[in-house]
């Protein structure tokens, strides 16, 4: 796996252990598999950026892993039935709009507030807060693209090891094709 990957996995698993989840969360395995797939895909996508574009992406893995942490926090502190609602039918801006309608704020805002309280790096918090917006921030845009891709191509993903395999099976051309959904990132790709 390598030292960097092992450190990322150890850090993410140690952070996840502190979160106690109600037994009623039938979708939690899918939630973490999705989050892990997004984080892995973000790393793969960052490999295709030129050196200048990827210089500020040190928190990308953790930011992508926690991009939807607000969904867990809503479940724990606001609505234990969150994952049993129809929210799985919504993604991106539509999901945020529906959450604001039901709760008065969305999962990105909840995640932002809690990660600030936890003292996480500002760059990580920014990605979590803006992963459903066109922010112009490279890390937030990578997270958004990866999130969209995983929802579209692997909607029933259940296991972290499967997520890792699926991401690593993508060819370089397939990874580079993901960038087509964000034309503003195309000039940041390294020469093929």
Number of C-alpha atoms within 10 A of each C-alpha: 7 6 8 9 11 11 12 13 16 12 12 16 11 11 10 12 9 8 11 9 14 12 8 11 17 11 12 16 14 16 22 21 22 26 25 26 31 31 27 24 28 28 19 19 22 23 16 20 20 14 13 10 17 17 10 12 17 12 16 24 24 22 29 30 23 26 30 23 22 22 21 24 19 21 17 17 8 11 15 18 13 18 19 14 10 10 15 13 8 14 16 14 13 13 18 19 16 17 20 14 11 10 13 9 15 21 23 24 17 20 24 24 15 15 21 15 9 9 9 15 12 13 18 25 25 21 29 31 24 21 26 23 14 11 13 11 15 20 29 29 23 26 28 24 23 28 25 18 17 20 19 11 9 14 12 13 19 17 16 18 11 14 24 17 12 15 20 15 10 13 11 14 10 11 20 19 12 15 20 12 12 13 9 12 17 14 11 18 19 13 8 7
